[in-house]
Amino acid sequence: MVVGVASLCVSWLGYRADRREQADNLGLAAMTDELALAVRTQWQAEARVRRLDEPYPLPVPWRPAPADLVEPWDILVRTSTGAPVDRAALSPAWVGGPEGLAGSDAEIVEVFNDRVPGRRLLILGEPGAGKMMLLVRLLLGLLQSREPSSPVPVIFPLASWDPDRRELDAWLAERLAVDYPGLAVPALAPAVSGPGQVTSRARALLDQRLIIPLLDGFDELPSHTRAVALDAMNRALPPGTPLVLTSRTAEYRAAVDPPVGAGVPVRLTAAAGIELDAVDPEEAAAYLRRDAGGEGTSSAQRWQPVLSLLSTDTPVGQALCTPLPLFLARTIYNPRPGEGPAALPDPAELCDTTRFPTAAAIRAQLFDGFIPAAYRPLPGHRVRWTSHQVRQALTFLARHLEDNLHGGADLAWWQLRLAVPKAARRLLAGAALGAGMILLMPLSFGLAILGWFLAEGPLGGLLALFFLAPQLPLRPGDEGGGLCPLLGHYAVVCAAYLSAGLLLSHVFRLRERNTPAVRGRWSWSRRSLLVGLGAAVLVGTVLDFLLDRVAGIGWGAAAGLVCWLITAWSAAPADLAPVTSPQELLRQDRKAFWTFVRTGALLGLLAGLLLGVLLGYLDSGSEDVGLLDAMVGSTVFGCGLGFWSGLFLGLAAALHRTAWGDFTLSRLYLAARYRGALPRHLMAFLTDAHQVRGILRQVGPVHQFRHIDLQRRLARHTEALPPPAPAQHDRRRSRPGPGPATHPENS
């Protein structure tokens, strides 16, 4: 029976693996088309959430970038054509030189496709000038005009790249696999990796130049790594490879032209450049009036003192000349449907030069007023958090990004664990394992009593034996009864489970997963087989020495089988077609968590059944025990002990193979330490901040603050975050976010 069942299981799993491999082995053309659909769906939804088209797309003009920051035009054309410049054979759009790059709004697609030799473009601009907005328009325009099987434009936020530790091509493949988990699936690519070798879909698409990288936020890299990053881009993406890079002008200039002795000048090779201009004052005035209800309305009239100063050198005129401050201003001062302007602050306050003497002071005021304005009550959207709670939560998250993620921009829910000290994380995981089994003990005791009353006689006794199996190995002796021995028995059981939880957590941490699991799969590896054999030998030897050879063989085989099957169950990425959101990824990871738990319990039950039958047969040779009694009692006890042991192992695997359990433990720890600084339902808070309030933006499965300056300003608000609870003793203390000394480029 054992051999037959094992053979059927292996055959069925092999058949399913072959079917999955055939389904996953898509061609490169099919992969690009599926990826293009996913990218388009994602960024169309993101454009709606960011209200890029409300009340209408704000025209953003640009001019050619300064000549000292880009390649000379003749060299650029020669690099793109691979031959000396012959103006008679050039494209008509190239003949006019860099002056032909000037444009506005939707012309960006034409500029990239037709006017830029080699389709390598550098987009420069001041903070809040609209670089990201222009990049989204370029991406959607390229996808709209894209031919089947042609390269797919993908936006890559550079803030999460460490040029000192990761090569650009490896980071691009890793980022693709995170944002679009279907690309992490191995794909057979003989033309890339050689015959018989396997690479990931993401790496195959990058190697075949089927991805157009749109690299956003060069200025968000640490200042000392920017020159290294440019050199890495030139090596990984040589001339002839289309790409787009966005950056603030001052930060890019500092990397291209460093001070004497600070490094060798480096620039993005074979790339043309444009620099975003200020929004025309008339366009800005029309935009604000239209969002306020249109010309002649009372809401639009409130803007009159401000609009009269837009074309001047006053602080308000200098501040409201780029898309970001205009968006913040209309969010704060313009009423929404069902809301009267009388309850809102007056935009004329921005004209007070005593209160706001500089443009930077006005921008700071807009950032500070944006959060309360975003959380005003909206029709159909109840405000679940007070302004103080929102400020606390966003400040904590901003400081988490600055302190624990080195100033990165990606707010990933599975990285919240990094806000918890490592020692605390280890203790939490081990204690959670032990506590989980301890909490199940009353349930098992209650089920045992229920089974005894529902089925009297031998059947009730067998049910009680099954449910009490995890407590019987440590039962007290027969020297006495009463309450004290019973409490002592449970104290011993609790201590044993806590110790086993800490030990098992340490063992499973050797193969710990730090990224979400989206579904489970079998991976029959040599390592998992060796783990199973080692567990079988260890348990069998110990029990053979302590008890007898029958127990050693039986329970050694059970331990080896369960450990082998548990370690062979790993995580697999999701399909490519659906767009992965943080909420969907959390739901899938939570589902995978309980799949691990159920799998452990079922495998333990199966192992207990088979070995219970075997041990019952071996023990039936005794003259006092009959074959049937020995088989029944041993089988029921083996099933119970195997079920609870498998449940324990499955819970341990779930905590260390998925991210949901660690995320939940981290939330509870941080809520206790910071006295409610984080909302109880963190994912609901993040979803509301993105989809309703516009505080956050979503890039694949992670959230980001709408602007990096908003993140860094919140990180410097030390008074909004409560101190840790006094009961928690930890060497890590709440400290303010990095100031100008940490980020000198933002001072």
N, C-alpha and C positions, 0 to 999 in steps of 0.2 A: 504493500500500500504506500509506504514511504517513497520507494523508488518510482512508482507510477505517478503519484501526485507531483513529485519533484520534476519528473520528465515533462508532464503536461504543462506545468507552470513555466518551465524554461522554454518550451516550444512556443507557447502563447506569447510570452514576452519577446522572444526573438521575432515572431511574426509581426507584432505591433511595432517593434523597432525598425524593421524593414519598411513597413508602410509609412512610418513617420519620416524615415530618411528619404524615401521617394517624394513625399509631399514637401519636404524642406528643400530639396535639391532643385530650386528654381533657377532658371537662366538669368543672366545679368540683365537682359532686356526686361523680363517680367519684374525683376526686383526694382529696377529704376521706375517703372510705371507705378508699382504699388507704393514706393516711397514718395513719388511725386504727389499721389493722391493724399497720402497721410500728411505731408508737409503743407499742402494747400488747405486741407481741412483745418489743421491746427492753426495756421496763421490767419485764415479768414475769421475764425472764431476769436482769436486774440485781437485782431483789428477792431472787431465789434466791441469787445470788452474795453479796449483802450479808447473807444469813441473817436477813432481817427477820422471818421467821416461825419462827425457831428459838430456843428450843424452842416458843415461841408468840409472837404479836405482843405486845410490851410496851405496856400501856395508857399513853398520854400525855395527861394532863388539861390543860385550858386554861380561862382566864377572860377576860372582856372586857378589851381593852387599856385603858391609862390614858386618861382622857377628853381630856387635853391633847395626845395624839398622833393623834387621829382627829377626824373631823367630828362636830359635834353631831348627835344622832339625828334631830331634826326636820329639819335641813337635809339630812341624808342621805336621809330618806324623800322629802322634797320634790324633791330632785334626781333620785331614781329614778322618781318618778311624773310629774314634769313639772307638778305642780299643788300648791297649798297642801294642807297635811296635813288629811285628813278621816279621822279614826280609824274611823268607821263603815264606810268603804270599803277600809280597809287589809287586807292579808293577816293572818290570825290570828297568824302567826309574827312579824310586825313590831310588833304592838301593845305587847308587853311591854318594848320598848326594848332596849338593849345587853345587859341581864342575860340575855336569852334566847340569847345566843351561847355561853354556857358549855357545855362538853361534854367528851367523851373518846373517843379511839380512832376507830372507824369513823364516828362522828357527824359527822366533818368534811365528808362529802359532803352530808349533810342541811343542815348549817350554811351551806355555800356556795350550795346550790341554793335553799333555802327560807327561811332565817332572815336572810340578808344582803340588804338592799335593793340592787338593781342588780348583784349578784353581783361585787362588788369587795371583796377581802379582803386585809387586812394581817396577816401572821403574825409575831409578835415572840417572842423568847426569848433565853435566855442561851447562851453557847457550849456545844455538845453537848447542848442541850435536846431535840433531835429534830425540828428544823424540816424537814430534808431528808427524814427518814423519813415525816413527816406529809404532805409534799408528794407523795411517791411514792404513798402510800395514797389521797390525793385524786385524783391522776391516774388510777390504776387504777379507782377507784370511778366517776369520771365516764365513763371509757371503757366500763365495764360497763353503765351505764344510758343510754348514748348512743343516740340515734335515727339512722337512716341519713340522710346528707346534712347532718347538724347539725355545729356547730363542733367542732373537735378540740383538746383540751388538749395543750400541748407545754411541756416544761420548758426554760427558757433560763438557763444559768449566766451571771450578770452580770459575773463576773470578767474576761471577755474583751472587755467593751465599754468604749470610751473615749468618754465623753459630750462631751469637748471637740472630738473630730474626726469623730464619726459620729452622725448622727441615729438615733433609736431605731428608727424604721420601716425604715430602710435596713439597720441592723445586724440586726434581726430577720429580714429577708429573706435577708441574707447567711448568718446562722447556720442558718436552715432549709435553705439550699442546701448547706451543709457537712455538717450532720448527716444530711440525707436528700437525697442527690445528685440523685434524680429530680426534685426541685422546682426545680433550676436550668434545666431544659429550658424553652425559650420556649413560652408558651401564648397562644393568641389570646384576648383578653379585651376585646371592643369596649365592654362596659359600663363597663370600668375605664379603658382607655387611649384610647378613641376608635376610630372605624372604621379598620380597616387597620393599627392599631398593635399591636405585639407586646410583651408583658411576660413575666417569668418566672412559673412556676407559684407559687413562694413569694410573690411580690409580689401576684399575683392573689388568693391565699387571704387574705393579710393585708388587702388593700383591701376585700374583701367580708366582713370580720369573721368568717371561718370558722376562725380560730385563736384559742384562749383562751390567752393568754400566762401561764405560771406562772414568774415571774421569781424566781430563787433567788440569794441571796447579795448583797443590797444592801450589806451591811457590808464585802464584799470589794472594793468600789470604793475608790479613793484618797479620803481624807477631804475633800480640797479640791474634789472633783467630785461629791459626793453631792447637794448642793443643786441643782446644774445637772442632775444625772440625774433628780431628782424633777420638776423643771420640764419636762424633756424627756418624761417619762412622761405628765404631765398634758396636754401638747400633742399627743403622738402617740396616746394612748389616752384620749380624753375621756370624761366621764360617759356611761354607757350601754354602754360596752365592758367586758365581763367581764375580770377579771384577778386574779392573786394575786401578792403581793410578800412575800418573807421577808427578815428582817433581825434582827441582834442589837439588843436594845432600846437599849443605850447609844449605839450608832452612829446609829440612826435618830433618837433624841432629839437628838443633836448636830446633825443636819441640819435637823430641824424647829425647834429652838430654839437657834440659834447664839449665841455670845457677842456682846456689844454691839460694833458696828462690824465684825463678821466677815461680815455678809451679812444678807439679808432672809429671815425665816422662811418656809418652804415645806413643804407636806405633800402626801400623796397624796390628791387630791380625790375626793369621793364614795365613799370606802372605809371600811368598818367594820374593826374590828381585834380580834384575839385575842392573848393572851400565854400562852405555854406555862408550866405550873406544874411544880414538882418532882414526881418520881415518888413515889407513896405508899411509905413505908418498908416496909410489909407486902408491897406488890406487888414491890418491889425484892428483899426477902428471899426471897420465893417464887420469883422469877425466877432468882436465883442458885442456890438449892437445886435447882430443877428441872433447870437446865442441868448441874449437877454429878451428876445421876443420880437425884434425888428424895429426899424426906424419909427419914431413917434410914440413908442410905448413908454410908460412911466419907468419901467425897469431899465430901458435903454438910456433914458434921460439922466439916470444916476451916474452914468459914465462920463458925462460931458466934461467935468473938470479934469479928468484923467486924459481923455482923448485930445484935449487941447494942448497937452504937453508931450504927446508921443513923438513929435518931430523935433523936440528940443534936446538939449544936453542936461536936462534935469535928471535926478535919480530915477524918477518913474519913467521918463522917456528912455533912459538907458536900460532899465530892467525889462520893460515890456516890449522888447524888440525881437524875441526869439519864441519859438512855439511852446516850450515848457512853462515859462512864467505866464504866458497867455492862457494856457490850459489851467494852471493853478488859480489864476485870478478869476476866470469865469466859473470855476467850481466853487470858489469861496463866496463871491459876491452876486452871482446871478441866481435868481429863484428858479425852482423846478416846478413842474406841473403840480397844481394844488397847493403851492406855497406862495405866500405874499412877500414882497420885498421889504416890508416894514420890519420883519423879524431878522433880517440879515444885516451884517455890517455894511457901512457905506463905503464904496470904493474911493470916495474922495479923500479918505484918510491916507491913502498912498501919496497924496500930494504934500503932506506935511513934512517939510525938509528938516524940521527940528527933531521930529521923532524918527524919521528915516533920512539921514543925511547922505547916504550913498546907495548905489544900486544894489550892493551886497546886502545892505540892511533890508531893503525891500524884498529881495529874494529870500532872505531868512524869515521874514514875516510871512511870506507866501507858503513856505514849507511848514512853518508852525501852524498856520491856519488851515492847511489842507486837510489834516486828519480830522479835526472837529467838523469841518464842512462836509467831508466825505461820509461821516456817520450821522448826518441829519436824517430824521425819519423820512422814508420814501414810501409812496403808495405800493402796497404789496410786499414790502420788505421791512419786517419788524426789526428794530435795533435791539439786539440781545445783550449788548455790553455798554457800559457807561464810557464816557470819554476818558476818564481816568484809567479804567481797565484796559481800554484800547491802547492808550499811551504806554502803560506798563508792559503789555504784551509785545508791542512793536519794538519798544526799547530793548527788551530782553532778547528778542530775535536778532535785532541789529547788532547788539553786542556779542551775541553768539557767533554771528558771521565774522565780526572783526577779531574776536579773541580766539575762538576755537578753530575757525576755518581760514585764518590768516588774511582776513579782509576780502574773502571771496564773495561772490554775489549769489551763488546757488543755495537757496533755502530748501534743502531736501529733508523730508520728514524722517528718513531713516538715519540721518546724521545728527539728530538731536541727542543721541547717546554720547556724542563727544562733549556735550556740556556737563556730563556727569564724570567725576573722577574715575580713573581706571579701577582702582581698588574697590570703590563703591559698586561699579558695574559688575565686577566678579562676585562680590558678596550678594548682590541683588539676584543675580541669575541662580546661584547655588541655593540661596534661601528660598527663592520662588519655587524651585523644583521640590525641595523638601516640604515647603508649606503646601504646595499643591497636593501632594500625596497625603499629608496630615489632614487637610480639609476633606479629603475623600474618605478618610477612615470612618467618621460618623455616618456617611452615606452607605458604606459597605456594611457597617453594623446594623443600620436600619433595614437595609435590604435583606440581611440575614434573618432578622426577626420577622420581617414580612414574609419571607419564604417559609419560615418555620410555621407560621400561623396559617398561611394559605394552603400549604401542602403538609399535612400531618404525616407522621410516620417516617419511613426511610427517605422518601423524596424531600421532605422538609429538612431533614438532617443533611442531605447532600447539598441542597441549596444554601443552607447556612454554612456548610463547609466551604463552598465555592466563594461566597462573599467574604468570609472571615479568613481566607487564605493568606492575605498579606499581613495579618496580625498573629496568626498561630505560630510561626517560627520563633517568635519572641514571647510566647505566653509564659506567665509565671508558673512556678512549681506548684505542687499539690500540698505544700506544707501548711497552707492556711488560706482562708478567704477573707472577705471583707473589702472595705473601700480602699484602704491604704495599699494593699498589694495590687489592686486594679489600677489605681492612679500611678503607682510605680511602674506597672507594666506599660501603660500608655506613655509615660515619660521616657521609658527606654525606647519604645517604638518611635516616638517623635525625635529623640536624639539620633537614633539610627537613620531615620529618613533625612534629617538635616545634614548629617555627615555624608550620607550617600549622595545627596544632592550637590554638595560642594565638590566632592570627588568627581562625580559624573560630569558636572559642569566644566571642571578643569580638563577632563578627557575630551569632551566634545569641542572645547575651545580650540583644539589643535586643528580642526577643520571648520572654523567659524566662518560664517558668511556675513559680510558687512553691507551687502546690497539686497534689495527686495527679491524674493522668489515669487514667480508668477504662476508656476505650476510645478508639480513633481514629476520625476521620471527616474527610471532605473538606469544605472550606469554600472555595468559589470566590470569593475576594475580589479587589477591585481592587489591594489592596496586594501580594498574592502575585504577581499578574500583572506589576506594575511591578518587583518584585524580580527576577523571571525575565528581563524585558526588559533591566534594568540589567546583570545578570550576563552576558547574551548579548552586549551591546554592549561591555562592558569586556573580556571574554575574547577576543572576536573581534577587537577593535582591537589588543590587545597581540600576539596571535599573527599577525595580518596584518602587523604591523610587524616582528616578530622572524623569522617563517618565510615564509609566503606566504599568498595570499588563500584558497586552498582550505582550509588548516589553520585560518585565522581564521574562515571561515564554518562549517566543520564543528564545531570544538570550541566555538566561541561558541554555536552552536545547542544543542549538548549541555549546556553549562553552564547556559544559560537554561532549557532544558526541565527539567533535574534540580532546579535551584533553585526553579522555579515549582511543580513537583509537591511538593517537600519542604515548602515554606512553606505550601502549601495544605492540608497534612495537619495537623489540629489535634486537640485532645482534646475528648471529649464526656462528659457525666455518665452514671452508671449508671441502671438502671431504678429505679422508686420502690418496687416491691413488696418486694424483699429488704431486710433490715436491714443497714446498712453498719457493719462492725466494722473496727477498725484492721488486723487481719490480712487481711481480705478486700480492703480498700482497697489494702494493700501488694501483695497478689497480683495484683490487677487492674492496678495501676500498673506492676509488673514485667512483666506480659504486654504492656502498651502499649509499654514500653521496647523490648522485642525486636521488636514489630511495626514500630516506626519503623526499626529497624536492617534488618529484612528488606525493608521497603518501599523504603528507599534503595538497597539492593543490587539489587533487581529492576528498579527504575526506571533505575538506572545501566546495568544489563545491556541493557535495552530501548533506551535512548538510544545506547549503544555499538554495538548491532547495526544500528540504522537508519543511523547516521552512518558506521559502518564500511563498509556497502554503498555509501553515497553517495561517500565518499572513494575507495574502491576503483574505482568507476566513473570518477571524475574523473581518478585517477592512471593509468588503463589506457591513456591516450593516448600514453604514452611508448613509443618504438620498442623498448625493451629489455624491457618488462614486458608479458606477455599479460593479457588481460581476466580469465581465470579465476584466474591466480596473484595478480593484484592484488586481485581481489574476496575471495579466500579469506584471504590474509594480512592485508589491511586489516580485514576483518570480525572475524577471530579476535583481532587485537590491539585493535580497538575494543571488542569485548565484554569482554576482560580489563581494559582500562583503565577502561571504564565501570563494570564490576562493582565493582572496588576503589574507584574514586572515589565511586560511590553508597553503598558500605558506609561509607566515611569520612564522607560527608554524613549518612547515616542515623544513625550513632553520635553525631554532633554534635547532630542534632535530638533524639535520644532523651535526651541528657544535659540539654537545656535545655527540653524540653517535658514531661518527666515528673519525678517526685520521687525515684524509686528510685535512680538513679545518683548524684544529689547526696547522698542519705541514706547510701549505701554509702561514698562518698568521705569524708563527714564522720565516719562511724564509725571508719574506718581512721585518719584524722588524729587524732581524739580518743583512740583507743586507744594510738597511739604517743606522743602528748603527755602523757597522764596515766597511762601505764604500766599499762594494764589496769583503770582505774577503772570502765569500762563493760564489761558482759559481751560476749563475742564474738557471741552470738546475742541481740541486744537485744530483738527482738520476742518471742522465747520467754520471756525474763525478764519482760517486761511482761505477757504473757498469764498466766504463772504467778502473778505478783503480784496480778493481778485475779481470776482464776477460782478459784485454789486458796488463796491466802494472805489475800485480802481487804485487802491494803495499798492497792490502787488500786481505783477505780471507773471504769466506762466510761460515757461520755455520747456516743452516736453514734460517730463515728470517732476519738474522742480518749479518752485516759485522764486521770484526775484522782486526786490523793491523796484518800484516804477522808475526810480532814478537813483544812481549810486550816491549822489549828494544827499538825498533823503535818508538813505541807509546810514551814511556816516554822520549826519547831523543827529539822528536819533541815538546813535551809539555814544554820543558825547553828552546825552541827557542822563546824568547820574542821579538826580534827585527823584526820577520817576520810578526807579526800581527799588523795592523794599530790601532790607538786609536779609541775609539768610536766617532761618529759624535758629534760636539759641541752642536747641537740642542737638543740632547737627554739628559735629566736630570734624573739620576737614581743613587741611592746609591750604586748599584753594579757596580764596575769598572773592566776594563780589567786588569787582574793581571797575572803574570807569572805562569807557571805550577809548580807543586811541585818539589822541589829540594831534595837534600839528607836529609834535615831535615824531610821531609814528608815521604820519602821512604828510610830509612836508609839501608835497605838490598840491595839497588841498587847503593849506593854511591861508 
